[in-house]
Amino acid sequence: MSVREVVRVSISTAAGDLTIATPRSDQIVRLLSYVLCISSAGTVRWENGAGGAALSGVMSLASSTPLVCPHDDNAWLETTRGTALSLEATGTLITGHANVEYVNRPPIT
């Protein structure tokens, strides 16, 4: 994978912690965009590794109402070096309506 290869994934899971991306030990994950939609009212939060430090605040979602963060080359958030990007959700993510775009890269120093 090149330094700037953008990865796009569709996610679906029951409530809990979901690992979205795991970088190499010398890389970080930069979240470029996402669309999240859950089947019943609940919350989502981005984390630095499953059960790790919060990278975002807790975001409340109504049933079947998408949360959209459009593409930003500067990234919405990033993990620490060698740490996975995880999503904590209290509701089930809807297949085809939960998408993430990210890049693994060396940290900017």
C-alpha positions, 0 to 999 in steps of 0.5 A: 500500500502506498503512503496515500492509498485511500481505503474505502470499507463498508461496515456492519456490526452489532453493538460494541467495539469494531476495529475499522483499520489496523496500521503497521507499527510505524503508521497512523490511521487518518479518518478522511470521511464516514457515513454511519447509520444505526438500526435503532436510536443509539450512539457512536464514538471513535476510539484509539483502539478498541476500548481505548481513548476517545478520538471523538465525542459521543454522537447520538443518532436517531433510528435509520438517520445517517451521520455524514462527515464528507471527505477531508484530505486533512482528516477528521481525526487520527490514531496514535502510531501503531494503534487501530482505529475503532468505532464504539456503537450502541446500536447495530450499523446498517449494512450498506449505510455505514461506510468509512474512508481512511488512509494509513500513513507515517505520522507527520513530524 
